[in-house]
């Protein structure tokens, strides 16, 4: 196998004309140069140098190898510089996948700080809800997935507790469910409302994972919710509540970027939280740009 270090020595010998001069240029001993040239000739399977008086001259094979060495060593140097830039956060790319309410709240703060601290690192964003975002991470379509799950759901779904076992999990935020009722609702001024008090109300539900969790929480409170509307669009949920078409229980994060119009928020009891985390693969967690982005997402939760 031809090694890059041997090519560097061969190029120095070709340029200087002798082992001793090449050794001075490379900062090593003449015997070391001689040993590396013998190793290179063994790898090549043919003589590369011939002695002509006090000078070393290249054979035809040696000339061909030196000619190729220029491009090989230049490419290797460029690769080393690019890797060093990525390792030093002067360059690099991170592909982030986030659910919509995370994209509008946590992600902007994190990416703004990331750009300020490491302007050479580019972070891209696409949206997907779990479990699709987790599939994208495992399939190599992103480096980080901002995701959520409801710990209370694990008893009803045995697979939920294991869905992240092979991933690096960075806790971000415990996001409490907040009740949303029309302004004129009988409980609009109650401040705190128990789920059971809304047993007879029409409900407006969110994404499939949130919808499933809502049913389980209501059933634990003694009733099955009548879901009249279901939508993945949280502003639509808020609009439907504001129009007096039902009540909802939304993660608090979803209310940060949308001002409820015609709707009032109430504190729900018992308290229910969804767990927001940043996920990555174990090997990716050691990549500097990925680690820095994870740190910024965690910091954004305390914004």
N, C-alpha and C positions, 0 to 999 in steps of 0.2 A: 504494500500500500504506500503510495506517495504522500508524504506529509508536508504540510505547508511550511514548517520550519526548515525542512530540507530544501524546498524551493527557494526560500529566502537566502540560504547559504549559497546555493548554486548561482543565483543571480548576482550575489556579491563577488563570487569568484570570477564570473564572466566579466563583470564590470571592472574589477581591479587587476585581473590577470594572474593572481597567485593566492595560495592558501594563507600566507602570512599577511598580505595586504587585506584580504577578506576578513581575517581574524581581527585585525586592528579596527576595521570599519564596523564590525559587528560587536566588538567588545568582548571577545572570547579568545581562547588559545588556538594556536595553529593545529595541534593534535585534535582538538574538538572539531575543527572544520574538516580535517581529513577523515575523521570517523563518520561524520554526517554525510560526506560525499560518497564514502564506501557504502553506507546504508542505502543511499539514494540509488546508486548504481545496481545494488542487489535487487531493490524494488523494481527498477526499470528493466533489469535483465539484460543490460548492454552497457558498454563504456560510454560515459558522458563527457569525460575530459581526457586529454592526452598532454603529456609534458613536452614542451618544445623549448629546449634550453632552460632558462629560468622562468619561463611563463607556462601557464596552463591554458590550453586552447580547447574549445568545445568541439566535440565530434558532431556529426550531422544530427544524431539523436539528441545530443546536448543542446544544439541550437534550437531544435524543435521544442524541447521542453522549456527552455528559457523564454521562447516566444509565447508559449501558452501560460507560463508562470506570471507574466505581466498582468494578463487579464484575471487569472485566478487570484492572485494576491490583491489586486485592486478590488475585486468583488468581495474578498474576505474582509478587507479593511473597511469597506462600505458597510458590510453586514455587522461587523463589530461596533462600528460607530452608531448604527441604527439601534442595535440592541442596547448599547450603553445609554442612548437617548431615552429609550423606553423605560429602562431600569431607573433612570434618573428623573422620570416624569417630565422630560423635555419633549416627549412625543408619545404617541400611543393612541389607542382607541378603546372605548368601553361602550358596549351596546346594552342599554337599559330598557327593560320592559316593566311597565307599571299599570295598575288599575286606574281608572279615570280620576277618582277623588284624590288619589295619591299624586297623580300627574299635575293636578291643579293646586296642590297645597305643599306637600313635602318636596317634590322634585324641583320646582323652580328655585327654591332657596338653596338646595344642595348643589345644583348645577351652576348657579351664579357664584357660589363660594369656590367650587371646583375650578371654574374658569379663571377666577382671580388668583388662586393659589398656583395653578398649573396650566397656564394658557396654551401650552403645546399639546395637551391631552384633549382629545375630542370625545365628547360623550353624546351619543345619539339616543333618541327616545321613540319607542312605539308603545301603543296601548294594548293590553290584553288582561282579561280577568283570570284569576286562578280557577280551574287547574290548567287552562291553556298556557298561561305564562310559565308555569313550572315545566310543562312539556317542551316549550321553546328553549328553556335553559338546558334541559337534558339533551335536546337535539342539537345543541351548538348554535342556536340562532341568536343567543344573547349571552352576555357575561354575568349580568345581575338581573334578578326578577324581584321587583317590589310586590309583595303578595300579602294576603291576609287569610286567617281562618278563625273560626269561633271555637274556643276550647270547650265550651259547653256542648258542642255538637258531637264530640268524640264518642260519647257513650252510645249514641244512636248510629254512628257510622264507624265501625271498627277500623276501616282503612284510613280514616282521616288522621289518626294519631301517628301513622307511619309514613305519611306521604312525603315528609321532609327528612327522613332518617339518613339518607345518603348525601344530604346537602349540608353546607355550612350555613347556619342560621344566625343572622345578626338581628337581635330584637330592636325594634324602632319605637313602637308606640302601642299603648293599650287604649283603644278607641271606643268610648262608651256609646251605647245606643241612646238616642234622644227621641222622645215622642214628638209627633207633629200633628196638631189638630187645627181645624178651621178657626178663624178668629172668633166667630160667634158660637163656638161649641160650648156645651155645658161645663166642660172641664178646662176651658182655655185659661182661666185664672186660678186654677188649682195649684199650680207650681209643681207639685209632685203627683204622679198618677200611677196606680198599679195596673199591670197588664189586664188583670181580671175586670177592671172597671171599663174596659173597652171591648168586652166580650161580644156585645151586640152590634158593634160598629162594622161598617164595610171597611175593608183594609186595602191599602195600595202598597204593593210589594216591589222590591228592587230586583237585583240580579238573581240568577238561580240559586247560588250558594246562600245569599242573604234570605231569599224566599224560603228555602228549606229550613233555615235556622229560625226564622220568624214563626213558622208553623210549630216547631218543636218547643220554642219558648212559650208560646200561647197554650200549647197542650199541657205543658208543665204547670201552667196557671189555671188549668181546669176547663179550657174551651178550645175549639178549633176555629181559627179565624176564617171569616168569609172574605176571600180575596176577590174583589171586583175588578181590579186593574193590576197589571204587572208590567214593569218596564225596567230596562237596564239604565235608563237615562234619569239620573237623580233630579235634575231640574224639572223633568216631567212629573216625577213623583210629587215634588213640592208644589208644582202648578196645579195638579189634580187635588191635592189637599186644600190649597188656597181657594179653589173653586167650590169647595164644600162637598166633594165627591167621596170623601172617606178620611181615614186617619192613617198614619204611618209611623214606623219606628226606624230611624235612619242613623247610621254612624255619625258621630259628631263631626268628623272630618269632612263629610259631604256638605255640611252646612256652612263651612268657612268661606267657600267661594261663591255661594249662591244666597242671596238675600230672600228669605221667605216672604212672599207677598200674599196677604190674605190668610196667612197661617201663623200659628203660635207654637213655640217649642215648650215642652214640659219635660220634667225629669221623670224617667221611668223607674219603677221599682217592681221586682228586685233588679239591681244593677246588672247589666249585661255588657260585656266588652268583646270586641274582636281584636285579635292579636295581629298587629302589622309588623312584618319582618322584611329584611332584605336577604335574598337567597343567592348563593353562588355555589359552584362546584369546588371541592376541596383543593384541587390543583390551581384553580383560578384565584383562590383566596390569597395566594402568595404573589400574584402579579401586582406590582406597585400601583398601577393606575386603578385596578379593581379595588385594592385595599383602600386607596385614598377616597374613591367614590363611596364605598361602604361607610367610611368615617364621616363623610359629609352628609350622607342620608341620616345617619344616627344623630348628628348634631342638629339637623334640620327639625327634628322632633321637638327640640327645646327652643325653637325660634321665638 
